[in-house]
């Protein structure tokens, strides 16, 4: 019997320079509204809402975490931000991620400089975030929520649990050979055309390249926003398997 998977929570921090709560409320797009504890979307989905005052570290963290360059105006707002809007809501599926993306876009349209995602450590400037939210497809979601981390020996993804998927891990040497694109694997998994599970083979025109092995998530501690409760898929080169036999 499979063990139940703990629920996934998506968490955003959105910096802005609102002088008072009413300013944020008045600038929300049509169809969005606040209750005392939640942001309510036009489809009545609810996202938990909070706010914290600025600190001395976050602006630098946001700048260093941007996947694409933010605009000068966005970075100026981040540097002088007064409030971080906190949004949190259920994840673990593509649709849940889209809902959170739309919630983040509403706060950006109301004056937020961009979105920092606690689940993967990525930040996106407001303009880039709105482009991804307007797209809403699997490629946009994976680009927004999935980071690629390089360690001493392995390379792995972080954030796939937001989309309801296992993370991917492989030897850094296999990636650095230059003839394998991890981004394409991420896109393939997110499109969900064919499930990839334990024992499956990944191939290209030259034939089978990697075998897939399911593992528990070991890169991040359980209970934290970056931990993937679904586990991870380790890609092992077929030559390594042949050599070990």
Secondary structure, 3 states (H helix, E strand, C coil): CCCCCCCCEEEEEEEECCCCHHHHHHHCCCCCEECCCEEECCCCCEEEEEEEECCCCHHHHHHHHECCCCCHHHHHHHHCCCEEEEEEEECCCHHHHHHHHHHHHHHHHCCCCEEEECCCCEEEEHHHHHHHHHHCCHHHHHHHHCEEEECCCEEEEECHHHHCCCEEEEEHHHHHCCCCCHHHHHHHHHHCCCCCCCCCEEEECCEEEEEEEEECCCCCCCCCCCCCCCCEEEEEEHHHHHHHC
